Amino acid sequence: MPPIWNALIRTHHITSRKKIAKLRAAASNNNVYALLRSGGCPGIMYCEGHEDGVRNWVGTVQRLRYKDFQLVRKPAAKQIDTSSTMDIVKGTGYGKLEEANSVKEFGARIEALGVWAWWRSGMGYVHEK
């Protein structure tokens, strides 16, 4: 089974329902799981799936020309956070996009996916040594 890949994007905000619909379609077409923090600043996007799907989904985001687009974690093989005490969610459900209304809710979902430390570092909340 090929490894799961993931990527993390930060933007100024995510508010356009039209763009979100395009991202939802891209998640389905590329068979990836995508999570958005929409509705305000900052806009955060997480994606995971097989390498081609993740790369294609990130390309879709880039083409939508979000303000202050930052690919803070480039597509790479997913590394599970071994220090997490939470049960990691299995079978996220590829081919779909979900939305979180706050950074706190987004972070809780990220932690459940087993990439809490990776996310916090990518967002600049902590610095790698």
Secondary structure per residue as TSV (DSSP state, phi and psi in degrees):
chain	resnum	aa	ss	phi	psi
A	1	M	-	360.0	128.4
A	2	P	-	-65.8	152.4
A	3	P	-	-67.0	153.9
A	4	I	-	-83.8	136.9
A	5	W	E	-111.0	160.2
A	6	N	E	-147.8	167.2
A	7	A	E	-153.0	156.3
A	8	L	E	-134.2	130.0
A	9	I	E	-124.1	141.3
A	10	R	E	-122.7	136.6
A	11	T	E	-133.6	173.9
A	12	H	S	-62.5	-51.7
A	13	H	-	-160.6	164.9
A	14	I	-	-130.1	104.0
A	15	T	-	-129.8	-23.2
A	16	S	-	-71.3	115.5
A	17	R	H	-65.1	-29.8
A	18	K	H	-65.8	-44.3
A	19	K	H	-67.1	-39.7
A	20	I	H	-62.8	-38.7
A	21	A	H	-61.7	-38.7
A	22	K	H	-67.8	-37.9
A	23	L	H	-67.5	-37.2
A	24	R	H	-63.4	-44.3
A	25	A	H	-64.5	-40.1
A	26	A	H	-65.2	-37.1
A	27	A	H	-62.5	-43.5
A	28	S	H	-66.1	-48.0
A	29	N	H	-64.4	-32.1
A	30	N	H	-99.6	2.4
A	31	N	T	52.3	51.6
A	32	V	-	-121.0	162.0
A	33	Y	E	-98.2	128.2
A	34	A	E	-125.4	141.4
A	35	L	E	-127.8	127.7
A	36	L	E	-116.4	143.5
A	37	R	E	-103.4	100.5
A	38	S	-	-111.9	167.5
A	39	G	S	101.5	-16.1
A	40	G	S	-170.0	-165.0
A	41	C	S	-96.6	139.0
A	42	P	S	-83.5	162.3
A	43	G	E	-90.0	130.7
A	44	I	E	-128.9	137.3
A	45	M	E	-131.5	131.0
A	46	Y	E	-121.4	141.2
A	47	C	E	-140.6	141.4
A	48	E	E	-145.3	151.8
A	49	G	E	162.0	-157.5
A	50	H	S	-76.7	156.0
A	51	E	H	-49.3	-52.7
A	52	D	H	-61.0	-41.9
A	53	G	H	-63.0	-43.9
A	54	V	H	-64.6	-46.2
A	55	R	H	-61.6	-42.8
A	56	N	H	-65.9	-40.3
A	57	W	H	-65.1	-42.7
A	58	V	H	-61.6	-39.6
A	59	G	H	-61.4	-38.2
A	60	T	H	-62.4	-43.9
A	61	V	H	-60.5	-45.0
A	62	Q	H	-60.1	-40.9
A	63	R	H	-67.7	-21.4
A	64	L	T	-79.1	-7.3
A	65	R	T	55.8	57.7
A	66	Y	-	-70.2	143.4
A	67	K	T	-64.6	134.0
A	68	D	T	58.9	41.3
A	69	F	-	-63.1	126.1
A	70	Q	E	-134.0	118.3
A	71	L	E	-86.5	85.7
A	72	V	E	-76.2	-22.8
A	73	R	E	-135.5	104.2
A	74	K	E	-65.4	155.3
A	75	P	E	-53.0	127.8
A	76	A	E	-159.6	168.0
A	77	A	E	-61.7	134.2
A	78	K	-	-67.5	132.2
A	79	Q	-	-114.9	115.1
A	80	I	-	-71.3	138.6
A	81	D	-	-76.2	106.0
A	82	T	T	-75.7	-12.5
A	83	S	T	-85.9	-6.6
A	84	S	-	-70.4	140.7
A	85	T	-	-98.2	-5.6
A	86	M	S	-80.8	153.8
A	87	D	-	-72.6	127.1
A	88	I	-	-77.8	133.9
A	89	V	-	-67.2	128.1
A	90	K	-	-104.7	150.3
A	91	G	-	60.3	55.6
A	92	T	-	-52.5	-33.1
A	93	G	-	101.8	81.3
A	94	Y	T	-70.9	155.1
A	95	G	T	89.7	16.1
A	96	K	E	-140.7	161.5
A	97	L	E	-125.8	135.6
A	98	E	E	-121.4	157.7
A	99	E	E	-122.3	142.9
A	100	A	E	-115.4	141.4
A	101	N	S	-90.7	-9.8
A	102	S	S	-144.2	161.3
A	103	V	H	-64.9	-36.2
A	104	K	H	-61.3	-46.7
A	105	E	H	-65.1	-42.1
A	106	F	H	-58.9	-47.8
A	107	G	H	-60.5	-39.6
A	108	A	H	-62.7	-41.2
A	109	R	H	-68.3	-38.7
A	110	I	H	-62.6	-42.2
A	111	E	H	-62.0	-40.5
A	112	A	H	-65.4	-25.5
A	113	L	T	-82.1	-7.4
A	114	G	T	85.0	20.8
A	115	V	-	-127.2	33.1
A	116	W	H	-57.9	-53.6
A	117	A	H	-64.3	-40.8
A	118	W	H	-59.5	-45.3
A	119	W	H	-65.8	-48.3
A	120	R	H	-59.9	-39.5
A	121	S	H	-66.9	-44.8
A	122	G	H	-62.2	-33.7
A	123	M	H	-80.6	-10.2
A	124	G	T	86.9	11.5
A	125	Y	S	-73.7	-29.0
A	126	V	S	-137.2	156.9
A	127	H	-	-111.8	137.9
A	128	E	-	-73.6	147.8
A	129	K	-	-91.2	360.0
